Amino acid sequence: MQTDFLVIGSGIAGLTFALKAAHQFPDKKVLVITKTQADETNTKYAQGGIAGVTDFEKDSFDKHIEDTLIAGDGLCNKAVVEIVVKEGVDRIREIIEWGARFDKEADGDYKLGKEGGHSEFRILHHKDVTGREMERALLDALAAHKNIEVIKHCFVVDLITQHHLGYLVTKSTPDIECYGVYVLNRETNQIEKILANYTLLATGGNGQVYRSTTNPYIATGDGVAMVYRAKGRIENMEFIQFHPTALYEPGVRGQSFLITEAVRGDGGILRNKNGEAFMERYDERKDLAPRDIVARAIDSEMKITGTEHVYLDVRHIPLEKFTEHFPNIYEKCKSMGIDVTRHLIPVAPAAHYSCGGIKADEWGRTSIKNLYAAGECASTGLHGANRLASNSLLEAMVFAHRCFMDAAQKIQAKDRSATITASKATAIPDWNAAGTTRPKEMILITQSLKEVQQVMSDYVGIVRTNTRLERAMKRLDLLWTETESLYQTTTLSPQLCELRNMITVSYLIVKGANFREESRGLHFNTDYPNKSELVQNIVL
């Protein structure tokens, strides 16, 4: 199969790019690949909202820029921050034109929320399911374009580069090119090749490498792992944001229910098991401090009191207000027997967002030619060492737009360097599965996956030490050896591919953490409790 534009991932970044490509180039084919349903993405689970300056009487670009830089703890690329904040307003208007419905006041003005790290009310939202509403609007808009094809239940295995033409490709190869991908068609169980002139990776995050995460089960770091195997550049993987307030459910592994930060923006108070409001001991901003500070404070209180969670107190918030703003959260708590007017909500930190990822420039270009990255899988320089709340949906739209603009400029300039010629298409080999057999025991895959999550949660969590990182690396090395042996001899399955990707991503997180001999933003190592004078990005 061959296409003009190939989009891997159907979240806000992937769909925004696809819509723009289909609209501007109606004669060209746009192919979107998703490994489950089209709406099963990290975007869908984004509750809080999208940050953007819309009230210029009380707010300003400069304030939003400054808030982002403060949260990023010295590692943001200021030029990129300015691009996202300033261009983001147009992207918000655009998705509203595409049909996204954000909550409004009675007078018709948009309701604006405030979350940790923000100096003003600037967050647009749709109840507590903002991401789901934006995803709906994009999918509805997608249906109007006949030149867009969406392939569901299709797992991308690897990027196709010169390596597959028999050339030696290393990290120092200056002109690595992407020709498309090999995919596992889950309906036929066959590995197929899809060739493309331009490929966008919008594969989302990697939260599933941890035992408890707010991410859906698809968030296994596939894009990052594929680029690393293709010898592309990966950056700042050690910066994993733990959301302070995931709903604590005893015995639950995998995806945790998120209690959006907007609840604290509306007055929610964190309390320990003794009922004490503890955040004032850690930061003058109390419950609205940036996420890294709140998560470490909760982690500290849990260790001090010997508990597995703390509490979020919303009893003083009028029920009518709470149910209007957070109907999804209210219903979830009610289903667990928690009456938010009388009971405290048990919460604990969970892996939430990866601030690092595939290194991308201000146009979303990666170190591999004709390959773009946008959304959580990319490291653009916006977030630095810690993401400011509700900046992620904004970044995804801005960079999806910029990726498309760069590709469009090349097409309009009649740049033929990305064109897959007939001879090149013929030269790229089909996938070779000779000598492989079906796995005799799936327990070999499922148990290794549990081990990865256990290792990362126990040793590479909110607080780290050199000893923990060393132990994590040793165990990951063993898991990598076992899994690569299985990969070489076993017929591919999504489970095996995801395990392989999760081990690679975990290795990159640990390696980045080992290189960063300081504590900055989301990376806190008790052996290096202070910031280094050398401010640097860790590129792997």
C-alpha positions as CSV (number, residue, x, y, z in Angstrom):
1,M,0.0,0.0,0.0
2,Q,1.2,3.5,-0.7
3,T,-0.1,6.9,0.5
4,D,0.9,10.6,0.3
5,F,0.4,11.3,4.0
6,L,0.6,8.6,6.7
7,V,-0.6,9.4,10.2
8,I,0.1,7.0,13.0
9,G,-2.3,7.7,15.9
10,S,-5.8,9.1,16.0
11,G,-5.6,11.6,18.9
12,I,-5.8,15.3,18.6
13,A,-2.4,15.7,16.9
14,G,-3.0,13.0,14.3
15,L,-6.5,14.0,13.4
16,T,-5.7,17.7,13.2
17,F,-2.8,16.9,10.8
18,A,-5.0,14.6,8.8
19,L,-7.9,17.1,8.4
20,K,-5.5,19.9,7.2
21,A,-3.8,17.6,4.7
22,A,-7.1,16.3,3.3
23,H,-8.6,19.8,3.0
24,Q,-5.6,21.5,1.3
25,F,-4.7,18.5,-0.9
26,P,-8.0,16.9,-1.9
27,D,-6.2,15.0,-4.7
28,K,-3.8,13.3,-2.3
29,K,-4.4,10.3,-0.1
30,V,-4.3,10.6,3.7
31,L,-4.1,7.4,5.7
32,V,-4.6,7.3,9.5
33,I,-3.6,4.1,11.4
34,T,-4.8,3.3,14.9
35,K,-4.1,0.2,16.9
36,T,-7.6,0.0,18.4
37,Q,-10.7,2.1,17.9
38,A,-10.3,5.6,16.4
39,D,-11.4,7.3,19.6
40,E,-9.3,5.2,22.0
41,T,-6.5,7.7,22.6
42,N,-4.8,9.8,25.3
43,T,-6.9,12.7,24.1
44,K,-10.1,11.0,25.1
45,Y,-9.0,10.8,28.7
46,A,-7.9,14.5,29.0
47,Q,-10.3,15.9,31.6
48,G,-9.2,19.3,32.6
49,G,-9.2,21.3,29.5
50,I,-7.0,23.3,27.1
51,A,-5.0,26.4,28.2
52,G,-5.1,29.5,26.0
53,V,-5.3,33.2,26.4
54,T,-8.8,34.4,25.4
55,D,-9.5,37.1,28.0
56,F,-7.0,39.8,27.1
57,E,-8.3,42.2,29.8
58,K,-7.2,40.0,32.7
59,D,-4.7,37.7,31.0
60,S,-1.9,38.0,28.5
61,F,0.5,36.0,26.3
62,D,3.4,37.1,28.6
63,K,1.7,35.7,31.7
64,H,1.0,32.3,30.0
65,I,4.6,32.2,28.7
66,E,6.0,33.0,32.1
67,D,3.8,30.3,33.8
68,T,5.0,27.7,31.3
69,L,8.7,28.7,31.8
70,I,8.4,28.6,35.6
71,A,6.8,25.1,35.4
72,G,9.5,23.9,33.0
73,D,12.2,24.7,35.6
74,G,14.8,26.1,33.2
75,L,14.6,23.6,30.4
76,C,11.9,25.1,28.2
77,N,12.8,26.4,24.8
78,K,11.5,29.9,25.1
79,A,11.1,30.4,21.4
80,V,8.9,27.3,21.2
81,V,6.9,28.4,24.3
82,E,6.1,31.7,22.6
83,I,5.1,29.9,19.4
84,V,2.7,27.6,21.2
85,V,1.1,30.2,23.4
86,K,0.7,32.8,20.6
87,E,-0.4,30.4,17.8
88,G,-2.5,28.4,20.2
89,V,-5.3,30.9,20.2
90,D,-5.9,30.4,16.4
91,R,-5.9,26.6,16.9
92,I,-8.5,26.9,19.6
93,R,-10.7,29.0,17.3
94,E,-10.2,26.4,14.6
95,I,-11.4,23.5,16.6
96,I,-14.4,25.5,17.8
97,E,-15.2,26.1,14.1
98,W,-14.8,22.3,13.6
99,G,-17.6,21.9,16.2
100,A,-15.9,21.5,19.7
101,R,-18.3,22.8,22.4
102,F,-16.6,24.4,25.4
103,D,-18.6,25.4,28.5
104,K,-20.1,28.9,28.5
105,E,-21.4,31.3,31.0
106,A,-25.1,32.5,30.9
107,D,-23.9,35.6,29.0
108,G,-22.3,33.5,26.3
109,D,-18.6,34.0,27.4
110,Y,-16.5,30.9,27.8
111,K,-16.1,29.6,31.3
112,L,-12.4,29.7,32.2
113,G,-10.8,27.4,34.7
114,K,-7.6,27.7,36.7
115,E,-5.2,24.9,37.5
116,G,-1.9,24.4,39.3
117,G,0.9,26.7,38.0
118,H,-1.4,29.1,36.2
119,S,-1.6,32.7,37.3
120,E,-4.9,33.4,35.7
121,F,-8.2,31.7,34.7
122,R,-7.5,30.6,31.1
123,I,-8.5,27.0,30.7
124,L,-11.4,26.2,28.4
125,H,-13.2,22.9,29.2
126,H,-16.2,20.8,28.4
127,K,-17.4,19.6,31.8
128,D,-14.7,17.1,32.9
129,V,-14.4,15.3,29.6
130,T,-12.8,18.0,27.4
131,G,-10.5,15.6,25.5
132,R,-13.4,13.4,24.6
133,E,-15.4,16.4,23.3
134,M,-12.5,17.6,21.1
135,E,-11.9,14.0,19.8
136,R,-15.6,13.8,18.9
137,A,-15.5,17.1,17.0
138,L,-12.4,16.0,15.0
139,L,-13.8,12.6,14.1
140,D,-17.0,14.2,13.0
141,A,-15.1,16.7,10.8
142,L,-13.0,13.8,9.4
143,A,-16.0,12.1,8.0
144,A,-16.5,15.0,5.5
145,H,-13.3,14.2,3.6
146,K,-13.4,11.3,1.2
147,N,-9.6,11.2,0.7
148,I,-9.0,10.2,4.4
149,E,-8.9,6.5,5.2
150,V,-8.8,5.3,8.8
151,I,-7.5,1.8,9.4
152,K,-8.4,0.5,12.8
153,H,-6.8,-2.4,14.7
154,C,-3.6,-2.1,12.9
155,F,-0.4,-2.2,14.9
156,V,2.7,-0.4,13.6
157,V,5.8,-2.6,14.1
158,D,8.7,-0.5,12.8
159,L,9.7,2.4,10.6
160,I,11.1,1.6,7.2
161,T,14.5,3.4,6.5
162,Q,17.6,2.7,4.4
163,H,18.4,-0.1,6.9
164,H,15.8,-2.1,5.1
165,L,17.5,-1.5,1.8
166,G,20.7,-3.1,3.1
167,Y,22.5,0.1,4.2
168,L,24.3,0.5,7.5
169,V,22.4,3.0,9.6
170,T,23.8,4.3,12.9
171,K,23.1,7.2,15.2
172,S,25.8,9.2,13.3
173,T,24.2,8.6,9.9
174,P,23.4,12.2,8.8
175,D,20.6,11.5,6.3
176,I,18.3,8.7,7.6
177,E,15.1,8.7,5.7
178,C,11.6,7.3,6.5
179,Y,9.8,5.5,3.7
180,G,6.9,4.3,5.7
181,V,6.1,1.5,8.2
182,Y,5.6,-2.2,8.6
183,V,2.3,-3.0,10.2
184,L,0.6,-6.0,11.8
185,N,-2.9,-6.2,10.3
186,R,-4.8,-7.7,13.2
187,E,-7.6,-9.0,10.9
188,T,-5.3,-11.1,8.7
189,N,-2.4,-11.5,11.2
190,Q,0.0,-10.6,8.4
191,I,2.8,-8.1,8.4
192,E,2.3,-5.6,5.6
193,K,4.3,-2.6,4.4
194,I,2.8,0.9,4.0
195,L,4.9,3.4,2.1
196,A,4.4,7.1,2.5
197,N,6.0,10.4,1.3
198,Y,5.4,12.0,4.7
199,T,4.8,10.2,8.0
200,L,3.5,11.8,11.2
201,L,4.0,10.0,14.5
202,A,1.2,10.9,16.9
203,T,1.4,7.8,19.0
204,G,0.8,9.3,22.4
205,G,2.4,8.6,25.7
206,N,4.0,5.7,27.6
207,G,2.2,5.6,31.0
208,Q,1.7,1.9,30.8
209,V,5.3,1.2,31.7
210,Y,4.1,2.0,35.3
211,R,1.8,-0.1,37.5
212,S,-0.6,2.8,38.1
213,T,-1.3,5.3,35.4
214,T,-4.0,7.6,34.1
215,N,-3.2,6.5,30.6
216,P,-5.3,4.0,28.6
217,Y,-3.9,0.6,27.8
218,I,-2.7,1.7,24.4
219,A,-0.1,4.1,25.9
220,T,2.9,1.8,25.5
221,G,5.5,4.3,24.0
222,D,5.4,2.7,20.5
223,G,6.4,5.8,18.6
224,V,9.4,6.6,20.8
225,A,10.6,3.0,20.7
226,M,10.3,2.8,16.9
227,V,12.3,6.0,16.4
228,Y,15.0,4.8,18.8
229,R,15.3,1.5,16.9
230,A,15.5,3.5,13.7
231,K,18.5,5.4,15.2
232,G,16.5,8.6,15.6
233,R,17.1,11.1,18.4
234,I,15.2,10.8,21.7
235,E,15.3,13.6,24.4
236,N,14.6,14.1,28.1
237,M,12.8,10.8,28.8
238,E,13.5,11.0,32.5
239,F,10.9,13.6,33.0
240,I,7.7,11.6,33.7
241,Q,4.9,13.6,35.2
242,F,2.9,11.9,37.9
243,H,-0.6,13.3,38.3
244,P,-1.0,14.0,42.0
245,T,-4.7,12.9,42.2
246,A,-5.7,9.6,40.6
247,L,-8.6,7.9,42.3
248,Y,-7.2,5.3,44.7
249,E,-8.9,1.9,44.2
250,P,-7.3,-1.0,46.2
251,G,-5.9,-3.8,44.0
252,V,-6.5,-2.0,40.7
253,R,-3.5,-2.2,38.2
254,G,-3.2,-0.4,34.9
255,Q,-5.4,2.6,34.1
256,S,-6.5,4.6,37.1
257,F,-9.4,7.0,37.1
258,L,-8.2,10.6,36.9
259,I,-9.4,13.3,39.3
260,T,-8.6,16.4,37.3
261,E,-6.5,19.2,38.8
262,A,-9.5,21.5,38.0
263,V,-11.1,20.1,41.2
264,R,-8.4,21.8,43.2
265,G,-8.8,24.8,41.0
266,D,-12.4,25.0,42.2
267,G,-11.3,24.7,45.8
268,G,-10.5,21.1,46.6
269,I,-8.1,20.6,49.5
270,L,-5.6,17.7,49.9
271,R,-5.6,16.2,53.4
272,N,-3.6,13.3,55.0
273,K,-5.0,10.4,57.0
274,N,-5.2,12.7,60.0
275,G,-7.3,15.2,58.2
276,E,-4.6,17.8,58.0
277,A,-4.3,20.1,55.0
278,F,-0.7,19.5,54.4
279,M,0.2,21.4,51.2
280,E,0.9,24.6,53.0
281,R,4.0,22.9,54.5
282,Y,5.4,22.3,51.1
283,D,4.6,25.3,48.9
284,E,3.1,28.8,49.4
285,R,0.8,28.1,46.5
286,K,-0.7,25.2,48.6
287,D,-3.0,22.9,46.6
288,L,-2.4,24.9,43.3
289,A,1.4,24.4,43.2
290,P,2.8,22.8,40.0
291,R,2.2,19.0,39.7
292,D,5.8,17.9,40.5
293,I,5.6,19.7,43.9
294,V,2.2,18.4,44.7
295,A,3.0,14.8,43.7
296,R,6.2,14.8,45.8
297,A,4.3,16.3,48.7
298,I,1.7,13.5,48.5
299,D,4.5,10.9,48.2
300,S,6.1,12.3,51.3
301,E,2.9,12.3,53.3
302,M,2.2,8.7,52.3
303,K,5.6,7.7,53.5
304,I,5.3,9.6,56.8
305,T,1.9,8.2,57.6
306,G,2.5,4.7,56.1
307,T,-0.5,4.9,53.9
308,E,-1.1,4.1,50.2
309,H,-3.1,7.3,49.6
310,V,-4.2,10.7,50.8
311,Y,-7.6,12.4,50.5
312,L,-9.1,15.2,48.4
313,D,-11.7,17.1,50.4
314,V,-14.5,18.7,48.3
315,R,-17.2,18.6,50.9
316,H,-17.3,22.4,51.1
317,I,-17.9,22.8,47.4
318,P,-21.7,23.2,46.7
319,L,-23.0,20.0,45.2
320,E,-24.7,21.8,42.3
321,K,-21.4,23.4,41.3
322,F,-19.5,20.1,41.6
323,T,-22.0,18.1,39.6
324,E,-22.1,20.8,36.9
325,H,-18.3,21.0,36.5
326,F,-17.4,17.4,37.2
327,P,-20.3,15.1,36.4
328,N,-18.1,12.2,35.3
329,I,-16.1,12.3,38.5
330,Y,-19.3,12.6,40.6
331,E,-20.8,9.5,39.0
332,K,-17.5,7.5,39.4
333,C,-17.3,8.4,43.1
334,K,-21.0,7.6,43.5
335,S,-20.5,4.2,41.9
336,M,-17.8,3.4,44.6
337,G,-20.1,4.5,47.5
338,I,-18.3,7.9,47.9
339,D,-20.7,10.7,48.7
340,V,-18.6,13.8,47.9
341,T,-20.8,16.0,50.2
342,R,-19.9,13.8,53.2
343,H,-16.8,11.7,52.3
344,L,-13.2,12.4,51.5
345,I,-12.0,11.1,48.1
346,P,-9.0,8.8,48.3
347,V,-6.3,9.8,45.8
348,A,-2.7,8.8,45.0
349,P,-0.2,9.9,42.3
350,A,-0.1,7.9,39.0
351,A,2.1,8.2,35.9
352,H,0.4,10.7,33.7
353,Y,2.5,12.4,31.0
354,S,5.9,12.1,29.4
355,C,7.5,15.5,28.9
356,G,10.3,14.0,26.9
357,G,10.1,11.9,23.7
358,I,11.1,12.0,20.0
359,K,13.3,15.1,19.6
360,A,11.5,17.5,17.2
361,D,12.3,21.0,16.1
362,E,9.9,24.0,15.9
363,W,8.2,22.5,12.8
364,G,7.8,19.0,14.3
365,R,10.7,17.6,12.2
366,T,12.5,14.7,13.7
367,S,16.1,13.7,13.1
368,I,14.8,11.3,10.4
369,K,13.9,12.9,7.1
370,N,10.2,13.1,6.1
371,L,9.2,11.9,9.6
372,Y,7.3,14.3,11.9
373,A,6.3,13.9,15.5
374,A,3.5,15.8,17.4
375,G,1.7,15.3,20.7
376,E,2.9,13.5,23.7
377,C,5.3,11.3,21.8
378,A,7.3,14.4,20.8
379,S,9.8,16.5,22.7
380,T,9.4,19.9,21.3
381,G,10.9,22.1,24.0
382,L,7.6,23.4,25.3
383,H,7.4,21.5,28.6
384,G,11.0,21.4,29.6
385,A,11.4,19.6,32.9
386,N,7.7,19.7,33.8
387,R,4.5,20.3,31.8
388,L,2.2,23.1,32.9
389,A,-1.4,21.8,33.3
390,S,-3.6,21.8,30.2
391,N,-0.8,22.8,27.8
392,S,-0.7,19.4,26.2
393,L,-3.8,19.6,24.0
394,L,-2.7,23.1,22.9
395,E,0.8,21.8,22.0
396,A,-0.7,18.9,20.0
397,M,-2.8,21.2,17.8
398,V,-0.1,23.8,17.3
399,F,2.5,21.2,16.3
400,A,0.1,19.2,14.1
401,H,-0.5,22.4,12.2
402,R,3.2,23.2,12.0
403,C,4.1,19.7,10.8
404,F,1.5,20.0,8.1
405,M,2.6,23.5,7.1
406,D,6.2,22.2,6.6
407,A,5.1,19.2,4.5
408,A,2.8,21.4,2.5
409,Q,5.6,23.9,1.8
410,K,7.7,21.1,0.4
411,I,4.9,19.8,-1.8
412,Q,4.1,23.3,-3.1
413,A,7.9,23.8,-3.8
414,K,7.8,20.6,-5.8
415,D,10.4,19.0,-3.5
416,R,10.6,15.4,-4.8
417,S,13.0,14.2,-2.1
418,A,10.1,12.6,-0.2
419,T,8.5,10.9,-3.1
420,I,8.5,7.1,-3.0
421,T,9.4,6.1,-6.6
422,A,8.3,2.9,-8.2
423,S,11.9,1.5,-8.1
424,K,12.3,2.4,-4.4
425,A,8.9,0.8,-3.6
426,T,10.0,-2.4,-5.4
427,A,13.4,-2.4,-3.6
428,I,11.9,-2.2,-0.1
429,P,11.4,-5.9,1.0
430,D,8.4,-7.5,2.4
431,W,8.5,-8.5,6.1
432,N,10.4,-11.7,6.6
433,A,8.8,-14.0,9.2
434,A,10.7,-17.1,8.1
435,G,11.6,-19.5,11.0
436,T,9.2,-18.0,13.5
437,T,6.4,-19.9,15.3
438,R,3.5,-19.1,17.5
439,P,4.4,-18.6,21.2
440,K,3.8,-21.7,23.2
441,E,3.1,-19.8,26.4
442,M,1.6,-16.3,26.5
443,I,2.6,-16.2,30.2
444,L,6.2,-15.4,29.0
445,I,4.9,-12.1,27.6
446,T,2.3,-11.2,30.2
447,Q,4.6,-11.9,33.2
448,S,7.4,-9.9,31.7
449,L,5.0,-7.0,31.2
450,K,4.1,-7.1,34.9
451,E,7.8,-7.2,35.8
452,V,8.5,-4.0,33.7
453,Q,5.7,-2.2,35.5
454,Q,6.9,-3.4,38.9
455,V,10.5,-2.4,38.2
456,M,9.6,1.1,37.0
457,S,7.1,1.8,39.8
458,D,9.4,0.6,42.5
459,Y,12.7,2.1,41.3
460,V,12.0,4.9,38.8
461,G,9.0,6.7,40.3
462,I,8.5,10.1,41.8
463,V,11.6,9.9,44.0
464,R,14.7,8.2,42.7
465,T,18.2,7.1,43.9
466,N,21.3,5.9,42.2
467,T,20.9,2.5,43.7
468,R,17.3,2.2,42.6
469,L,18.2,3.2,39.0
470,E,21.1,0.7,38.9
471,R,18.8,-2.1,40.0
472,A,16.2,-1.0,37.4
473,M,18.8,-1.1,34.6
474,K,20.0,-4.6,35.6
475,R,16.5,-6.0,35.6
476,L,15.6,-4.3,32.3
477,D,18.7,-5.7,30.7
478,L,17.6,-9.2,31.6
479,L,14.0,-8.6,30.4
480,W,15.4,-7.1,27.1
481,T,17.5,-10.2,26.5
482,E,14.6,-12.6,27.1
483,T,12.2,-10.6,25.0
484,E,14.6,-10.1,22.0
485,S,15.1,-13.9,22.0
486,L,11.3,-14.3,21.9
487,Y,11.0,-11.6,19.2
488,Q,13.5,-13.4,16.9
489,T,11.8,-16.8,17.1
490,T,8.1,-16.0,17.6
491,T,5.3,-14.9,15.3
492,L,4.5,-11.3,16.1
493,S,1.6,-10.3,18.2
494,P,0.5,-6.8,19.5
495,Q,1.3,-8.1,23.0
496,L,4.9,-9.0,22.1
497,C,5.4,-5.8,20.2
498,E,4.1,-3.7,23.0
499,L,6.2,-5.5,25.6
500,R,9.3,-4.9,23.4
501,N,8.4,-1.2,23.1
502,M,7.8,-0.8,26.8
503,I,11.1,-2.3,27.7
504,T,12.8,0.1,25.3
505,V,11.0,3.1,26.7
506,S,11.8,2.0,30.3
507,Y,15.4,1.7,29.3
508,L,15.4,5.2,27.9
509,I,13.8,6.7,31.0
510,V,16.4,5.0,33.3
511,K,19.3,5.9,31.0
512,G,18.2,9.6,30.9
513,A,17.7,9.5,34.7
514,N,21.2,8.1,35.1
515,F,22.7,10.9,33.0
516,R,20.9,13.7,34.9
517,E,23.1,14.2,38.0
518,E,20.8,16.7,39.5
519,S,17.2,17.2,40.7
520,R,15.1,19.3,38.3
521,G,11.4,19.5,37.6
522,L,9.9,16.0,37.5
523,H,13.2,14.2,38.1
524,F,14.1,14.1,41.8
525,N,17.2,12.0,42.9
526,T,18.0,12.1,46.6
527,D,21.7,11.5,45.7
528,Y,21.7,14.8,43.7
529,P,19.1,16.9,45.6
530,N,20.1,20.2,44.0
531,K,20.0,21.7,40.5
532,S,23.2,21.6,38.5
533,E,24.6,24.8,37.2
534,L,24.8,23.1,33.8
535,V,21.4,23.3,32.2
536,Q,21.1,20.7,29.5
537,N,18.8,18.4,27.6
538,I,19.7,14.7,27.7
539,V,19.6,13.4,24.1
540,L,19.9,9.7,23.5
